[in-house]
Amino acid sequence: MGYKVAVVGATGNVGREALSIMAERKFPADEVVALASAKSVGTEISYGEDEVLTVQNLDGYDFAGTDIVLSSPGASVSAKFVPIATKAGAVVIDNTSQFRMDPDVPLIIPEVNPGAIAGYTKRGIIANPNCSTIQMLVALKPLHDLATIKRIVVSTYQSTSGGGKPAMDELFNQTKGIFVNQPAQQHQEIFTKQIAFNAIPHIDVFMDDGSTKEEWKMIVETKKILDPKIKVSATCVRIPTFIGHGEAVNLEFEKEIDEKRARAVLERAPGVTVIDHRENGGYVTPQECAGEDPVYVSRIRSDPSVDSGLNLWIVSDNLRKGAALNTVQIAEELVRLHLRKAA
């Protein structure tokens, strides 16, 4: 017996990806409902190769009988509709920032802290972490288990898809416009600076201490998911790519570690693929990870400036593992261990 699943934000980048991944992985759903705002009602969306879903209106939708909701419509929309869904008896896996730091809501990466899923019973909600946090911690969890990470310094190189389709369109239109001598400002609505042929050290709003909210998310989510004692410093940068985030990560450990042991443990880690050859092209770039499930780790090397340190280059498709795939994997763990239905 399968489950009834509602996908909220079904017409967005992450919602479409979630539907695609559910079909690819043959998620045990007897019924899948696509939900979005009123302006998208009636839109047809593919679910697998043969099935087409017609988008229904989220506003006023009756969640009674729905087992699982995969939600990625934006934090303000989740704030309104998630309590309605949970009150109707659904378990919501939310891919927005709305509930991530709620102490009664588990924040889950299945390869890192699957046991914490059991905490969903407190509020009926499971939160999906920030995309940059997910790919970093998938790679760092086995290293933390091996030698205990004391400090993380991370610089991100994040694609425009992290800002949604309008952000991707802005990159495309600016790039095209530059080649025909149009000023970049003619196509600048989403970003605070020109994104084409540029890098912008500003993602989300600024906070009182000078960091951005994206940087704050990486810090507090790492502490909640992996270890509250880890010190984290993050600088998040938007770059002119469409899909795939890159991260340069510097690590300091409590115990002795070397690059050989680190490489060996990463090669065995779930969700991680190591491609690290010290030659031209012997690493993975964001362009190459688009459409792929793994978190790729390259450029593994010791940091001679500290007693026990490593440097890594980590890339992943932010729409897949950084959002939709992680959400579906949470749902798979949920039904495997907690919501099993009688045959």
KEVEX-185759 format. One record per residue (C-alpha): x, y, z. Coordinates in Angstrom, 3 decimals, decimal comma. Layout:
N
<site><c1>X</c1><c2>Y</c2><c3>Z</c3></site>
...
***
This chain:
343
<site><c1>0,000</c1><c2>0,000</c2><c3>0,000</c3></site>
<site><c1>1,436</c1><c2>3,345</c2><c3>-1,063</c3></site>
<site><c1>1,290</c1><c2>6,892</c2><c3>0,238</c3></site>
<site><c1>-0,472</c1><c2>10,078</c2><c3>-0,785</c3></site>
<site><c1>2,141</c1><c2>12,776</c2><c3>-1,338</c3></site>
<site><c1>1,548</c1><c2>16,479</c2><c3>-1,971</c3></site>
<site><c1>4,326</c1><c2>18,593</c2><c3>-3,493</c3></site>
<site><c1>3,942</c1><c2>22,266</c2><c3>-2,543</c3></site>
<site><c1>5,721</c1><c2>24,694</c2><c3>-4,847</c3></site>
<site><c1>5,500</c1><c2>22,151</c2><c3>-7,653</c3></site>
<site><c1>6,137</c1><c2>24,654</c2><c3>-10,447</c3></site>
<site><c1>9,416</c1><c2>25,954</c2><c3>-8,984</c3></site>
<site><c1>12,897</c1><c2>24,619</c2><c3>-9,710</c3></site>
<site><c1>13,005</c1><c2>22,458</c2><c3>-6,588</c3></site>
<site><c1>9,411</c1><c2>21,258</c2><c3>-6,849</c3></site>
<site><c1>9,868</c1><c2>20,059</c2><c3>-10,416</c3></site>
<site><c1>13,118</c1><c2>18,376</c2><c3>-9,452</c3></site>
<site><c1>11,461</c1><c2>16,645</c2><c3>-6,500</c3></site>
<site><c1>8,741</c1><c2>15,214</c2><c3>-8,755</c3></site>
<site><c1>11,365</c1><c2>14,004</c2><c3>-11,211</c3></site>
<site><c1>13,431</c1><c2>12,354</c2><c3>-8,472</c3></site>
<site><c1>10,403</c1><c2>10,699</c2><c3>-6,862</c3></site>
<site><c1>9,576</c1><c2>9,095</c2><c3>-10,212</c3></site>
<site><c1>13,208</c1><c2>8,102</c2><c3>-10,869</c3></site>
<site><c1>13,579</c1><c2>6,451</c2><c3>-7,472</c3></site>
<site><c1>10,111</c1><c2>4,862</c2><c3>-7,613</c3></site>
<site><c1>8,930</c1><c2>6,423</c2><c3>-4,385</c3></site>
<site><c1>6,024</c1><c2>4,331</c2><c3>-3,010</c3></site>
<site><c1>3,248</c1><c2>6,818</c2><c3>-3,768</c3></site>
<site><c1>-0,222</c1><c2>5,749</c2><c3>-4,860</c3></site>
<site><c1>-1,204</c1><c2>9,378</c2><c3>-5,427</c3></site>
<site><c1>0,889</c1><c2>12,487</c2><c3>-6,053</c3></site>
<site><c1>-0,657</c1><c2>15,967</c2><c3>-5,960</c3></site>
<site><c1>1,061</c1><c2>19,051</c2><c3>-7,393</c3></site>
<site><c1>0,230</c1><c2>22,276</c2><c3>-5,530</c3></site>
<site><c1>1,179</c1><c2>25,884</c2><c3>-6,246</c3></site>
<site><c1>-0,215</c1><c2>29,415</c2><c3>-6,123</c3></site>
<site><c1>-3,369</c1><c2>30,458</c2><c3>-7,974</c3></site>
<site><c1>-1,424</c1><c2>31,800</c2><c3>-10,958</c3></site>
<site><c1>-0,070</c1><c2>28,308</c2><c3>-11,702</c3></site>
<site><c1>-3,350</c1><c2>26,410</c2><c3>-11,371</c3></site>
<site><c1>-3,968</c1><c2>24,262</c2><c3>-14,432</c3></site>
<site><c1>-0,294</c1><c2>24,040</c2><c3>-15,392</c3></site>
<site><c1>0,728</c1><c2>20,529</c2><c3>-16,414</c3></site>
<site><c1>3,884</c1><c2>19,008</c2><c3>-14,928</c3></site>
<site><c1>5,532</c1><c2>15,717</c2><c3>-15,830</c3></site>
<site><c1>5,773</c1><c2>13,000</c2><c3>-13,218</c3></site>
<site><c1>8,041</c1><c2>10,362</c2><c3>-14,655</c3></site>
<site><c1>7,939</c1><c2>9,451</c2><c3>-18,329</c3></site>
<site><c1>4,243</c1><c2>8,693</c2><c3>-18,672</c3></site>
<site><c1>2,268</c1><c2>10,622</c2><c3>-16,055</c3></site>
<site><c1>1,257</c1><c2>14,285</c2><c3>-16,172</c3></site>
<site><c1>-0,002</c1><c2>16,144</c2><c3>-13,098</c3></site>
<site><c1>-2,270</c1><c2>19,166</c2><c3>-13,258</c3></site>
<site><c1>-1,353</c1><c2>21,805</c2><c3>-10,692</c3></site>
<site><c1>-3,989</c1><c2>22,504</c2><c3>-8,051</c3></site>
<site><c1>-4,410</c1><c2>25,602</c2><c3>-5,906</c3></site>
<site><c1>-2,522</c1><c2>25,472</c2><c3>-2,611</c3></site>
<site><c1>-4,793</c1><c2>28,108</c2><c3>-1,131</c3></site>
<site><c1>-7,741</c1><c2>26,235</c2><c3>0,338</c3></site>
<site><c1>-6,435</c1><c2>22,747</c2><c3>-0,456</c3></site>
<site><c1>-7,731</c1><c2>20,054</c2><c3>1,901</c3></site>
<site><c1>-4,751</c1><c2>18,025</c2><c3>3,189</c3></site>
<site><c1>-6,971</c1><c2>15,396</c2><c3>4,823</c3></site>
<site><c1>-5,738</c1><c2>11,947</c2><c3>3,825</c3></site>
<site><c1>-2,324</c1><c2>13,235</c2><c3>2,762</c3></site>
<site><c1>0,540</c1><c2>11,267</c2><c3>4,298</c3></site>
<site><c1>3,554</c1><c2>13,355</c2><c3>3,307</c3></site>
<site><c1>4,000</c1><c2>16,918</c2><c3>2,063</c3></site>
<site><c1>7,203</c1><c2>17,975</c2><c3>0,298</c3></site>
<site><c1>7,236</c1><c2>21,729</c2><c3>0,694</c3></site>
<site><c1>9,470</c1><c2>24,234</c2><c3>-1,141</c3></site>
<site><c1>7,381</c1><c2>27,339</c2><c3>-1,817</c3></site>
<site><c1>9,310</c1><c2>29,972</c2><c3>0,184</c3></site>
<site><c1>9,476</c1><c2>30,555</c2><c3>3,937</c3></site>
<site><c1>6,454</c1><c2>32,853</c2><c3>4,246</c3></site>
<site><c1>4,224</c1><c2>30,421</c2><c3>2,364</c3></site>
<site><c1>5,465</c1><c2>27,497</c2><c3>4,469</c3></site>
<site><c1>4,745</c1><c2>29,468</c2><c3>7,621</c3></site>
<site><c1>1,109</c1><c2>29,695</c2><c3>6,577</c3></site>
<site><c1>0,415</c1><c2>26,278</c2><c3>5,069</c3></site>
<site><c1>2,638</c1><c2>23,844</c2><c3>6,985</c3></site>
<site><c1>0,577</c1><c2>24,103</c2><c3>10,211</c3></site>
<site><c1>-2,573</c1><c2>23,495</c2><c3>8,159</c3></site>
<site><c1>-1,079</c1><c2>20,341</c2><c3>6,642</c3></site>
<site><c1>0,220</c1><c2>18,967</c2><c3>9,932</c3></site>
<site><c1>-3,109</c1><c2>19,639</c2><c3>11,647</c3></site>
<site><c1>-4,728</c1><c2>17,507</c2><c3>8,932</c3></site>
<site><c1>-2,363</c1><c2>14,653</c2><c3>9,824</c3></site>
<site><c1>0,375</c1><c2>14,990</c2><c3>7,194</c3></site>
<site><c1>4,101</c1><c2>14,913</c2><c3>7,894</c3></site>
<site><c1>5,732</c1><c2>17,890</c2><c3>6,191</c3></site>
<site><c1>9,301</c1><c2>17,854</c2><c3>4,893</c3></site>
<site><c1>10,004</c1><c2>21,535</c2><c3>4,456</c3></site>
<site><c1>12,738</c1><c2>22,869</c2><c3>2,202</c3></site>
<site><c1>12,581</c1><c2>26,477</c2><c3>3,360</c3></site>
<site><c1>14,339</c1><c2>28,307</c2><c3>6,184</c3></site>
<site><c1>11,113</c1><c2>28,692</c2><c3>8,167</c3></site>
<site><c1>11,504</c1><c2>25,798</c2><c3>10,632</c3></site>
<site><c1>15,192</c1><c2>24,834</c2><c3>10,429</c3></site>
<site><c1>16,266</c1><c2>26,267</c2><c3>13,759</c3></site>
<site><c1>13,101</c1><c2>25,355</c2><c3>15,662</c3></site>
<site><c1>14,345</c1><c2>23,112</c2><c3>18,511</c3></site>
<site><c1>11,319</c1><c2>20,842</c2><c3>18,070</c3></site>
<site><c1>11,943</c1><c2>20,307</c2><c3>14,338</c3></site>
<site><c1>14,655</c1><c2>17,858</c2><c3>13,237</c3></site>
<site><c1>17,061</c1><c2>19,214</c2><c3>10,605</c3></site>
<site><c1>18,074</c1><c2>16,242</c2><c3>8,508</c3></site>
<site><c1>20,716</c1><c2>15,066</c2><c3>6,067</c3></site>
<site><c1>20,122</c1><c2>11,301</c2><c3>5,693</c3></site>
<site><c1>23,834</c1><c2>10,488</c2><c3>5,320</c3></site>
<site><c1>24,670</c1><c2>12,523</c2><c3>8,438</c3></site>
<site><c1>21,949</c1><c2>12,314</c2><c3>11,127</c3></site>
<site><c1>19,154</c1><c2>9,954</c2><c3>10,011</c3></site>
<site><c1>18,353</c1><c2>8,956</c2><c3>13,571</c3></site>
<site><c1>17,108</c1><c2>12,470</c2><c3>14,299</c3></site>
<site><c1>14,160</c1><c2>11,928</c2><c3>11,928</c3></site>
<site><c1>12,292</c1><c2>10,328</c2><c3>14,841</c3></site>
<site><c1>11,879</c1><c2>13,810</c2><c3>16,320</c3></site>
<site><c1>9,261</c1><c2>14,650</c2><c3>13,675</c3></site>
<site><c1>6,546</c1><c2>13,485</c2><c3>16,084</c3></site>
<site><c1>6,864</c1><c2>16,683</c2><c3>18,128</c3></site>
<site><c1>5,433</c1><c2>18,961</c2><c3>15,433</c3></site>
<site><c1>4,899</c1><c2>16,779</c2><c3>12,379</c3></site>
<site><c1>7,660</c1><c2>18,667</c2><c3>10,546</c3></site>
<site><c1>11,111</c1><c2>17,721</c2><c3>9,247</c3></site>
<site><c1>13,330</c1><c2>20,515</c2><c3>7,924</c3></site>
<site><c1>15,647</c1><c2>20,253</c2><c3>4,939</c3></site>
<site><c1>18,894</c1><c2>22,211</c2><c3>5,493</c3></site>
<site><c1>20,349</c1><c2>24,950</c2><c3>3,327</c3></site>
<site><c1>21,854</c1><c2>23,648</c2><c3>0,083</c3></site>
<site><c1>25,397</c1><c2>24,745</c2><c3>0,931</c3></site>
<site><c1>25,216</c1><c2>23,152</c2><c3>4,357</c3></site>
<site><c1>24,011</c1><c2>19,840</c2><c3>2,943</c3></site>
<site><c1>26,845</c1><c2>19,258</c2><c3>0,509</c3></site>
<site><c1>29,481</c1><c2>20,363</c2><c3>2,999</c3></site>
<site><c1>28,275</c1><c2>18,127</c2><c3>5,821</c3></site>
<site><c1>27,816</c1><c2>15,043</c2><c3>3,638</c3></site>
<site><c1>31,558</c1><c2>15,284</c2><c3>2,993</c3></site>
<site><c1>32,560</c1><c2>16,358</c2><c3>6,512</c3></site>
<site><c1>30,603</c1><c2>13,812</c2><c3>8,575</c3></site>
<site><c1>33,000</c1><c2>10,878</c2><c3>7,964</c3></site>
<site><c1>35,992</c1><c2>13,132</c2><c3>8,649</c3></site>
<site><c1>34,421</c1><c2>14,373</c2><c3>11,879</c3></site>
<site><c1>33,839</c1><c2>10,764</c2><c3>12,953</c3></site>
<site><c1>37,481</c1><c2>9,987</c2><c3>12,190</c3></site>
<site><c1>39,311</c1><c2>12,883</c2><c3>13,824</c3></site>
<site><c1>36,784</c1><c2>15,408</c2><c3>15,292</c3></site>
<site><c1>36,613</c1><c2>18,729</c2><c3>13,464</c3></site>
<site><c1>37,447</c1><c2>21,771</c2><c3>15,623</c3></site>
<site><c1>37,068</c1><c2>24,542</c2><c3>13,068</c3></site>
<site><c1>35,686</c1><c2>25,023</c2><c3>9,559</c3></site>
<site><c1>36,515</c1><c2>27,919</c2><c3>7,256</c3></site>
<site><c1>34,423</c1><c2>27,735</c2><c3>4,093</c3></site>
<site><c1>34,108</c1><c2>29,959</c2><c3>1,045</c3></site>
<site><c1>31,232</c1><c2>29,125</c2><c3>-1,281</c3></site>
<site><c1>30,857</c1><c2>29,673</c2><c3>-5,015</c3></site>
<site><c1>27,094</c1><c2>29,423</c2><c3>-5,470</c3></site>
<site><c1>25,148</c1><c2>29,199</c2><c3>-8,721</c3></site>
<site><c1>22,268</c1><c2>31,479</c2><c3>-9,643</c3></site>
<site><c1>19,719</c1><c2>28,649</c2><c3>-9,420</c3></site>
<site><c1>19,961</c1><c2>29,092</c2><c3>-5,666</c3></site>
<site><c1>17,997</c1><c2>32,289</c2><c3>-6,230</c3></site>
<site><c1>15,324</c1><c2>30,579</c2><c3>-8,341</c3></site>
<site><c1>14,422</c1><c2>30,824</c2><c3>-12,007</c3></site>
<site><c1>14,317</c1><c2>34,660</c2><c3>-12,075</c3></site>
<site><c1>17,945</c1><c2>34,730</c2><c3>-10,939</c3></site>
<site><c1>18,954</c1><c2>32,257</c2><c3>-13,637</c3></site>
<site><c1>17,078</c1><c2>34,340</c2><c3>-16,208</c3></site>
<site><c1>18,929</c1><c2>37,455</c2><c3>-15,065</c3></site>
<site><c1>22,297</c1><c2>35,789</c2><c3>-15,636</c3></site>
<site><c1>21,194</c1><c2>34,610</c2><c3>-19,081</c3></site>
<site><c1>19,779</c1><c2>37,965</c2><c3>-20,134</c3></site>
<site><c1>22,738</c1><c2>39,968</c2><c3>-18,825</c3></site>
<site><c1>25,234</c1><c2>37,677</c2><c3>-20,537</c3></site>
<site><c1>23,352</c1><c2>37,839</c2><c3>-23,823</c3></site>
<site><c1>22,942</c1><c2>41,598</c2><c3>-23,485</c3></site>
<site><c1>26,630</c1><c2>42,242</c2><c3>-22,921</c3></site>
<site><c1>27,450</c1><c2>40,633</c2><c3>-26,253</c3></site>
<site><c1>25,159</c1><c2>43,104</c2><c3>-28,035</c3></site>
<site><c1>26,438</c1><c2>46,104</c2><c3>-26,036</c3></site>
<site><c1>23,436</c1><c2>46,464</c2><c3>-23,730</c3></site>
<site><c1>24,207</c1><c2>47,824</c2><c3>-20,237</c3></site>
<site><c1>23,976</c1><c2>45,107</c2><c3>-17,605</c3></site>
<site><c1>21,685</c1><c2>47,307</c2><c3>-15,518</c3></site>
<site><c1>19,026</c1><c2>46,878</c2><c3>-18,195</c3></site>
<site><c1>18,614</c1><c2>43,297</c2><c3>-16,978</c3></site>
<site><c1>19,300</c1><c2>43,765</c2><c3>-13,248</c3></site>
<site><c1>16,395</c1><c2>43,082</c2><c3>-10,910</c3></site>
<site><c1>17,374</c1><c2>40,189</c2><c3>-8,650</c3></site>
<site><c1>21,018</c1><c2>40,787</c2><c3>-7,818</c3></site>
<site><c1>22,536</c1><c2>43,852</c2><c3>-6,167</c3></site>
<site><c1>25,392</c1><c2>43,942</c2><c3>-8,696</c3></site>
<site><c1>25,965</c1><c2>42,704</c2><c3>-12,226</c3></site>
<site><c1>26,091</c1><c2>38,895</c2><c3>-12,055</c3></site>
<site><c1>27,338</c1><c2>38,187</c2><c3>-15,585</c3></site>
<site><c1>31,158</c1><c2>37,861</c2><c3>-15,649</c3></site>
<site><c1>31,263</c1><c2>38,817</c2><c3>-11,969</c3></site>
<site><c1>31,208</c1><c2>37,446</c2><c3>-8,412</c3></site>
<site><c1>28,968</c1><c2>38,898</c2><c3>-5,699</c3></site>
<site><c1>29,940</c1><c2>38,327</c2><c3>-2,023</c3></site>
<site><c1>26,366</c1><c2>38,774</c2><c3>-0,862</c3></site>
<site><c1>23,664</c1><c2>36,080</c2><c3>-0,555</c3></site>
<site><c1>20,501</c1><c2>36,843</c2><c3>1,431</c3></site>
<site><c1>20,213</c1><c2>39,830</c2><c3>3,772</c3></site>
<site><c1>22,957</c1><c2>41,387</c2><c3>5,892</c3></site>
<site><c1>22,926</c1><c2>40,819</c2><c3>9,635</c3></site>
<site><c1>24,092</c1><c2>43,085</c2><c3>12,468</c3></site>
<site><c1>27,539</c1><c2>41,483</c2><c3>12,721</c3></site>
<site><c1>28,297</c1><c2>42,036</c2><c3>9,030</c3></site>
<site><c1>27,683</c1><c2>38,468</c2><c3>7,931</c3></site>
<site><c1>24,886</c1><c2>37,572</c2><c3>5,545</c3></site>
<site><c1>22,007</c1><c2>35,307</c2><c3>6,468</c3></site>
<site><c1>23,329</c1><c2>32,631</c2><c3>4,089</c3></site>
<site><c1>26,596</c1><c2>32,591</c2><c3>6,043</c3></site>
<site><c1>24,705</c1><c2>32,513</c2><c3>9,337</c3></site>
<site><c1>22,665</c1><c2>29,546</c2><c3>8,096</c3></site>
<site><c1>25,788</c1><c2>27,524</c2><c3>7,367</c3></site>
<site><c1>27,124</c1><c2>28,222</c2><c3>10,855</c3></site>
<site><c1>24,036</c1><c2>27,453</c2><c3>12,924</c3></site>
<site><c1>22,889</c1><c2>24,517</c2><c3>10,788</c3></site>
<site><c1>26,316</c1><c2>22,864</c2><c3>11,024</c3></site>
<site><c1>26,167</c1><c2>23,138</c2><c3>14,790</c3></site>
<site><c1>22,630</c1><c2>21,728</c2><c3>14,959</c3></site>
<site><c1>23,263</c1><c2>18,823</c2><c3>12,583</c3></site>
<site><c1>26,869</c1><c2>17,817</c2><c3>13,186</c3></site>
<site><c1>28,265</c1><c2>19,162</c2><c3>16,465</c3></site>
<site><c1>27,466</c1><c2>22,292</c2><c3>18,508</c3></site>
<site><c1>31,128</c1><c2>22,642</c2><c3>19,506</c3></site>
<site><c1>32,435</c1><c2>23,148</c2><c3>15,953</c3></site>
<site><c1>33,574</c1><c2>26,673</c2><c3>15,137</c3></site>
<site><c1>32,520</c1><c2>27,804</c2><c3>11,660</c3></site>
<site><c1>33,461</c1><c2>30,808</c2><c3>9,520</c3></site>
<site><c1>31,686</c1><c2>31,180</c2><c3>6,174</c3></site>
<site><c1>31,871</c1><c2>33,559</c2><c3>3,217</c3></site>
<site><c1>29,153</c1><c2>32,977</c2><c3>0,632</c3></site>
<site><c1>29,573</c1><c2>34,225</c2><c3>-2,935</c3></site>
<site><c1>27,218</c1><c2>34,134</c2><c3>-5,917</c3></site>
<site><c1>28,952</c1><c2>33,358</c2><c3>-9,213</c3></site>
<site><c1>27,725</c1><c2>33,379</c2><c3>-12,834</c3></site>
<site><c1>26,862</c1><c2>29,701</c2><c3>-13,193</c3></site>
<site><c1>23,408</c1><c2>28,173</c2><c3>-13,588</c3></site>
<site><c1>23,536</c1><c2>24,968</c2><c3>-11,515</c3></site>
<site><c1>26,013</c1><c2>23,542</c2><c3>-9,016</c3></site>
<site><c1>27,651</c1><c2>25,023</c2><c3>-5,942</c3></site>
<site><c1>31,373</c1><c2>24,846</c2><c3>-5,204</c3></site>
<site><c1>32,973</c1><c2>25,157</c2><c3>-1,777</c3></site>
<site><c1>36,592</c1><c2>25,622</c2><c3>-0,734</c3></site>
<site><c1>36,756</c1><c2>24,162</c2><c3>2,771</c3></site>
<site><c1>39,584</c1><c2>24,418</c2><c3>5,287</c3></site>
<site><c1>39,410</c1><c2>22,114</c2><c3>8,313</c3></site>
<site><c1>41,248</c1><c2>21,930</c2><c3>11,623</c3></site>
<site><c1>40,940</c1><c2>18,711</c2><c3>13,641</c3></site>
<site><c1>41,381</c1><c2>17,732</c2><c3>17,276</c3></site>
<site><c1>43,091</c1><c2>14,444</c2><c3>16,394</c3></site>
<site><c1>45,870</c1><c2>13,705</c2><c3>13,976</c3></site>
<site><c1>44,781</c1><c2>13,152</c2><c3>10,388</c3></site>
<site><c1>46,516</c1><c2>13,046</c2><c3>7,047</c3></site>
<site><c1>45,289</c1><c2>13,298</c2><c3>3,479</c3></site>
<site><c1>45,730</c1><c2>9,559</c2><c3>2,836</c3></site>
<site><c1>43,409</c1><c2>8,572</c2><c3>5,710</c3></site>
<site><c1>40,979</c1><c2>11,327</c2><c3>4,790</c3></site>
<site><c1>40,808</c1><c2>10,170</c2><c3>1,176</c3></site>
<site><c1>40,255</c1><c2>6,566</c2><c3>2,228</c3></site>
<site><c1>37,354</c1><c2>7,391</c2><c3>4,560</c3></site>
<site><c1>35,752</c1><c2>9,730</c2><c3>1,998</c3></site>
<site><c1>35,924</c1><c2>7,043</c2><c3>-0,686</c3></site>
<site><c1>33,789</c1><c2>4,798</c2><c3>1,550</c3></site>
<site><c1>31,355</c1><c2>7,503</c2><c3>2,644</c3></site>
<site><c1>27,696</c1><c2>7,315</c2><c3>1,558</c3></site>
<site><c1>26,702</c1><c2>9,998</c2><c3>-0,922</c3></site>
<site><c1>30,322</c1><c2>11,007</c2><c3>-1,633</c3></site>
<site><c1>32,330</c1><c2>10,487</c2><c3>-4,810</c3></site>
<site><c1>36,039</c1><c2>11,305</c2><c3>-4,675</c3></site>
<site><c1>37,633</c1><c2>12,497</c2><c3>-7,906</c3></site>
<site><c1>41,031</c1><c2>13,810</c2><c3>-6,969</c3></site>
<site><c1>43,864</c1><c2>13,430</c2><c3>-9,462</c3></site>
<site><c1>46,796</c1><c2>15,800</c2><c3>-9,267</c3></site>
<site><c1>46,783</c1><c2>16,582</c2><c3>-12,951</c3></site>
<site><c1>45,025</c1><c2>18,898</c2><c3>-15,367</c3></site>
<site><c1>41,276</c1><c2>18,342</c2><c3>-15,067</c3></site>
<site><c1>41,616</c1><c2>15,883</c2><c3>-12,190</c3></site>
<site><c1>38,823</c1><c2>17,485</c2><c3>-10,168</c3></site>
<site><c1>35,101</c1><c2>18,177</c2><c3>-10,496</c3></site>
<site><c1>33,598</c1><c2>21,570</c2><c3>-11,307</c3></site>
<site><c1>30,019</c1><c2>22,806</c2><c3>-10,821</c3></site>
<site><c1>29,269</c1><c2>22,441</c2><c3>-14,525</c3></site>
<site><c1>30,083</c1><c2>18,729</c2><c3>-14,379</c3></site>
<site><c1>27,976</c1><c2>17,967</c2><c3>-11,316</c3></site>
<site><c1>24,711</c1><c2>19,315</c2><c3>-12,782</c3></site>
<site><c1>22,120</c1><c2>16,559</c2><c3>-12,908</c3></site>
<site><c1>24,179</c1><c2>14,258</c2><c3>-10,686</c3></site>
<site><c1>23,301</c1><c2>12,927</c2><c3>-7,236</c3></site>
<site><c1>26,659</c1><c2>12,672</c2><c3>-5,407</c3></site>
<site><c1>28,619</c1><c2>15,214</c2><c3>-3,461</c3></site>
<site><c1>31,986</c1><c2>15,334</c2><c3>-5,234</c3></site>
<site><c1>35,212</c1><c2>15,893</c2><c3>-3,303</c3></site>
<site><c1>38,455</c1><c2>16,955</c2><c3>-4,972</c3></site>
<site><c1>41,734</c1><c2>18,752</c2><c3>-4,122</c3></site>
<site><c1>42,238</c1><c2>16,822</c2><c3>-0,865</c3></site>
<site><c1>45,465</c1><c2>18,067</c2><c3>0,698</c3></site>
<site><c1>47,057</c1><c2>18,793</c2><c3>4,039</c3></site>
<site><c1>47,123</c1><c2>22,291</c2><c3>5,494</c3></site>
<site><c1>50,658</c1><c2>22,894</c2><c3>6,782</c3></site>
<site><c1>49,639</c1><c2>26,036</c2><c3>8,704</c3></site>
<site><c1>48,056</c1><c2>24,008</c2><c3>11,552</c3></site>
<site><c1>48,978</c1><c2>20,771</c2><c3>13,327</c3></site>
<site><c1>46,045</c1><c2>18,752</c2><c3>11,957</c3></site>
<site><c1>44,459</c1><c2>20,434</c2><c3>8,962</c3></site>
<site><c1>43,007</c1><c2>19,621</c2><c3>5,558</c3></site>
<site><c1>41,774</c1><c2>21,510</c2><c3>2,508</c3></site>
<site><c1>38,960</c1><c2>20,191</c2><c3>0,318</c3></site>
<site><c1>37,064</c1><c2>21,279</c2><c3>-2,786</c3></site>
<site><c1>33,417</c1><c2>20,161</c2><c3>-2,648</c3></site>
<site><c1>30,820</c1><c2>20,482</c2><c3>-5,416</c3></site>
<site><c1>27,253</c1><c2>19,283</c2><c3>-5,825</c3></site>
<site><c1>24,085</c1><c2>19,983</c2><c3>-7,789</c3></site>
<site><c1>22,275</c1><c2>22,377</c2><c3>-5,451</c3></site>
<site><c1>18,847</c1><c2>21,581</c2><c3>-6,912</c3></site>
<site><c1>19,308</c1><c2>17,846</c2><c3>-6,440</c3></site>
<site><c1>21,337</c1><c2>16,901</c2><c3>-3,363</c3></site>
<site><c1>21,134</c1><c2>20,462</c2><c3>-2,085</c3></site>
<site><c1>17,338</c1><c2>20,431</c2><c3>-2,114</c3></site>
<site><c1>15,060</c1><c2>17,982</c2><c3>-3,926</c3></site>
<site><c1>17,066</c1><c2>14,758</c2><c3>-3,596</c3></site>
<site><c1>17,752</c1><c2>15,334</c2><c3>0,097</c3></site>
<site><c1>14,036</c1><c2>15,947</c2><c3>0,628</c3></site>
<site><c1>13,059</c1><c2>12,724</c2><c3>-1,149</c3></site>
<site><c1>15,728</c1><c2>10,782</c2><c3>0,743</c3></site>
<site><c1>14,252</c1><c2>12,064</c2><c3>4,011</c3></site>
<site><c1>10,834</c1><c2>10,876</c2><c3>2,850</c3></site>
<site><c1>12,286</c1><c2>7,470</c2><c3>1,983</c3></site>
<site><c1>13,771</c1><c2>7,127</c2><c3>5,476</c3></site>
<site><c1>10,508</c1><c2>8,327</c2><c3>6,987</c3></site>
<site><c1>8,414</c1><c2>5,644</c2><c3>5,289</c3></site>
<site><c1>11,051</c1><c2>2,953</c2><c3>5,794</c3></site>
<site><c1>11,304</c1><c2>3,406</c2><c3>9,547</c3></site>
<site><c1>8,364</c1><c2>5,432</c2><c3>10,810</c3></site>
<site><c1>5,318</c1><c2>5,531</c2><c3>8,497</c3></site>
<site><c1>5,166</c1><c2>1,965</c2><c3>7,281</c3></site>
<site><c1>1,709</c1><c2>1,002</c2><c3>6,079</c3></site>
<site><c1>0,160</c1><c2>-2,397</c2><c3>6,286</c3></site>
<site><c1>0,068</c1><c2>-4,270</c2><c3>2,999</c3></site>
***
